[in-house]
């Protein structure tokens, strides 16, 4: 023991070193790969997608058509008529709870799972 650490300090430090990895393993994990994605247009359900069926999908939105690519357990926007194309830059989605949205075009896609990683999303 050092002069600046008491016996109680060491006890707390050891307990934290033992508990933190255990808590991480139990609570900080993804829900695994989803099997299905859902597409919404203007807030309404538009399609359910099998993530393991290779396909390209054109989704009509309020500004024009957004393009989705699906396959290999993943989905992504490949093109959209919005100006900044943040939805395209989001990339591939594969984990339960993952979401990408083209807000100006009012098109979104979410990976569905039994135990999604997030129960709410804040920006």
Secondary structure, 3 states (H helix, E strand, C coil): CCCCCCHHHHHHHHHHHHHHHHHHHHHCCCCCECCEEEEEECCEEEEEEECCCCEEEEEECCCCEEEEEEECCEEEEEECCCCCCHHHHCCCECECCCEEEECCCCEEEEEECCCCCCCCCCC
